[in-house]
Amino acid sequence: MKNELEIKKDYETENGIIGLIRVFEVNSHIRLNWKSTHWENTSTVQIRVIGNQTKTTIAIHQEKLLDAEQRAEMKAYWNKIMKEIGTELLRYR
C-alpha cells in the first residue's frame, strides 16, 4: 500500500484499489471499503485472523458485490492471495 493503515483514512494500493479503512483492530481484524479500478461500485471487505496455540484461520468476507461475475472475480483474487500467504508461511517451517 502507498500509505499506512489508519482508521477513517483513505488508502490506495499499488495496483489501484481505493477505499476507506473503517475498522482496524491489531491482531484481530480489519474492515474497509474496496473499489477496484474497473468497478463502478464499492464493496466492503472484512478480514479476520482467528487463532489459538496450534492453528490460525484467516477469514475473508466481501459484501456489496454487484453480481456473480464480481463474486467470481473476487473469489479468484482471494484464493490467489491465500495461496501466496501459504507459500510464504512454508518458508518459515
N, C-alpha and C positions, 0 to 999 in steps of 0.2 A: 504494500500500500504506500501511497505517496505521503501520507501523514499519519500521525499517531491516533489510536483509538480513544476517543473521549465521548462521553455521553452528551447527547444533543449537539453533536458536531457532524457536519457533512464530511463524507470521505469520497475518495476516488481511487480505484485500483489502477495498476499499471496497464491493465487491459480494458480500461474504460468503464468498469462498473461504478455507478454512483449511488449514493444513498445517504442515510442519516442513522447514526448509532442511537438506538433508543434505550437499550439496557446493556450494561456491561458489568458482570459480576465475576471478578477474578476467580479462577479455578472452578467455575460453575457454568455460566452461560453468557451468551451474547444474543441480542435481538436487534435487528436492523432492517431498514428499508433497503431494497435492492432493485436497481434498474439497469438492465443491460443496454448497451449502445443501440441495438437494433429493436428494442421494445418501445412501445408507446405507454405501457403500463408500468407501475411499480409494485413489486411484491414485498412480502415480509419474510425474513429468514430468521429462524432461531436455531442456534447450535448449543447443545448441552454436552458437558463432559460429566459422566456419572461413573464413579469408581469405588472400589474397595481395595483391600490389601492385595488381591490376586488378579482382578480383572478391571478393565475400563471399557465403558461404552461411550461412543460418540454418537449422539442423536441429532439428526438434521431434519428440521421441519420447515417447509416453504409453503406459504399460503398466498392467496390472491393471484394465482396464475390464471391466465385467460382461458386456456383450452388444453386439450390433450397434447397438442404439439408442444406447447411450452412445458407441460409436465414431463414429456418425454425428453425434451432438451435438458431440463434441469436434473432429471434422474441420471442421464448420461454424464452430465457435468459432475454431480456429486459422487457418482460411482468412480469417476476418474480421480477425483480428489482423495477419496478414501483409499484407493489403490496406491496413490503416491504416499499417503501417510503410512500405510502398511509397509511399503518398500523402505521408507526412511527408518521406521521402527526396527526392521530387521537388521539394519546396520549396527544397532546397539545391542544385539544379542550376544 
